[in-house]
Amino acid sequence: MLFLGSSYVVLGQFKTYVILLGGFLLFDSNPGILSICGAITAVGGMSTYTYLHMLCWNFIIFINIFIHLLIPNCTAV
């Protein structure tokens, strides 16, 4: 299985959320407005990155299929 750098970033962010949520639920600690805003910003950034990345891959697949329809024996991309 291929792991990209972004996979480790997402895993690290998930660990951060688990720690924040665990601290709130188990120890009744208040993470603060800055931590909550940072978590929301990180989720928004990861969501935007994933959306744009998937959009790019869908475009590449579409172009590849289009090329194969025009030139059936072509092995491009």
N, C-alpha and C positions, 0 to 999 in steps of 0.2 A: 504494500500500500504506500502511496506517495504522500508524504507530509510536506506541506509548504510552510514557509515562515508565518503566513497568516493563520495557519492552524494552531500554532503554538501561541500566538497572540490571543486568539479566541479562547483557548484553554486557560491561559493566564487570566483573562478577564472573567471567565466563569468562576475560577477559584476566588477571585476578589469578591464577586457577588455572593458566593457561598459564605465567605468569611464575614462580610458585612451583615448578611441575613442571619447567620448563625449567632453572631455577637448580639444582634438585636433580639432574637428569639430566646436564646439561652441565658444571656447575661443582662438583658434589658438595657443594653448600651445604645445611646443615641449616636448614629454615625455622623450627624451634622449635615447641614444643607449643602455644603461644598462637596462632600463625598457623594451625596445623592445626585447632585447636578452632574458631577463627573461620570457617575455610572450611567446616567441617562444619555449623556453626550457620547460615551463610548459605545453604547448599544446602538444609538443612531448612526454613528460612524461605521460600525461593523455592518449594519443593515444596508446602508447606502453602498458600501464597498461590495457587498455580496450581490446586490441588485445590479450594479454596473458591471461586475465581473461576469455574471450570468448573461447579461444582455450582450456583452462582447462575445462570449462563447456561442450564443445562439446565432449571432450574426456570422461568425466564422463557419458554423455548421451550415447555415443557409447558403452562403457563398459556395462552399464545397459541393453541396447538392446541386446548386445551379450550374456550376462548372461541369459536373458529371452528366447533367442532363444535356448540356450543349455539346460536350465532347465525351462520349461514352467511355472511351478507353484511356482517358486522362487520369493520371495519378498525382494531381496537384494537391498541395497543402496537406 
